[in-house]
């Protein structure tokens, strides 16, 4: 399971784990986007947040993790996978839900990057309606992510941390050390 603020490098960490271990990547926000499409909701940041809130009201704080477990069950019916990287954990209830399903086979990694580096990555990525256009917007969005979902709790309770303030080869080495526990 991966947790981290936008621009921290969760996608890159997920890709490394997938390449190294053959794990399937499941991006939690993609599952919310699929739900939005099914329900005819525009997939804007606010639209997805509202939908996530509606799902959590209906099914509890672990609602998106439940979507993950349904997706995994469907994938396992098709063809068993060696493992999964669940990218985009937002709250501790999601962690608890996935840990109940996978018990000791789960690992929560917090992907951390300095705010200035995240800002430059997000500006370069430039997803309209999602990535901040200013330093103030990044600060506002970071605070919103942390307070809305209590992401700080999840980060604080991570099993291991990956500091992503380096090049790709060093990041690969750090991810492998974190996953393998050395």
Secondary structure as the mmCIF struct_conf table of DSSP 4:
data_model
#
loop_
_struct_conf.conf_type_id
_struct_conf.id
_struct_conf.beg_label_comp_id
_struct_conf.beg_label_asym_id
_struct_conf.beg_label_seq_id
_struct_conf.end_label_comp_id
_struct_conf.end_label_asym_id
_struct_conf.end_label_seq_id
STRN STRN1 UNK A 2 UNK A 3
TURN_TY1_P TURN_TY1_P1 UNK A 6 UNK A 7
BEND BEND1 UNK A 8 UNK A 9
HELX_RH_AL_P HELX_RH_AL_P1 UNK A 10 UNK A 21
HELX_LH_PP_P HELX_LH_PP_P1 UNK A 23 UNK A 23
STRN STRN2 UNK A 24 UNK A 27
HELX_RH_AL_P HELX_RH_AL_P2 UNK A 28 UNK A 39
TURN_TY1_P TURN_TY1_P2 UNK A 40 UNK A 40
BEND BEND2 UNK A 44 UNK A 44
HELX_RH_AL_P HELX_RH_AL_P3 UNK A 45 UNK A 59
TURN_TY1_P TURN_TY1_P3 UNK A 61 UNK A 62
HELX_RH_AL_P HELX_RH_AL_P4 UNK A 63 UNK A 78
BEND BEND3 UNK A 82 UNK A 82
STRN STRN3 UNK A 84 UNK A 87
BEND BEND4 UNK A 91 UNK A 91
HELX_RH_AL_P HELX_RH_AL_P5 UNK A 92 UNK A 102
HELX_RH_3T_P HELX_RH_3T_P1 UNK A 103 UNK A 105
STRN STRN4 UNK A 109 UNK A 112
HELX_RH_AL_P HELX_RH_AL_P6 UNK A 115 UNK A 125
TURN_TY1_P TURN_TY1_P4 UNK A 128 UNK A 130
BEND BEND5 UNK A 131 UNK A 131
BEND BEND6 UNK A 133 UNK A 134
HELX_RH_AL_P HELX_RH_AL_P7 UNK A 135 UNK A 149
HELX_RH_AL_P HELX_RH_AL_P8 UNK A 151 UNK A 156
TURN_TY1_P TURN_TY1_P5 UNK A 157 UNK A 157
BEND BEND7 UNK A 159 UNK A 159
STRN STRN5 UNK A 160 UNK A 163
BEND BEND8 UNK A 166 UNK A 166
HELX_RH_AL_P HELX_RH_AL_P9 UNK A 168 UNK A 180
TURN_TY1_P TURN_TY1_P6 UNK A 181 UNK A 181
#
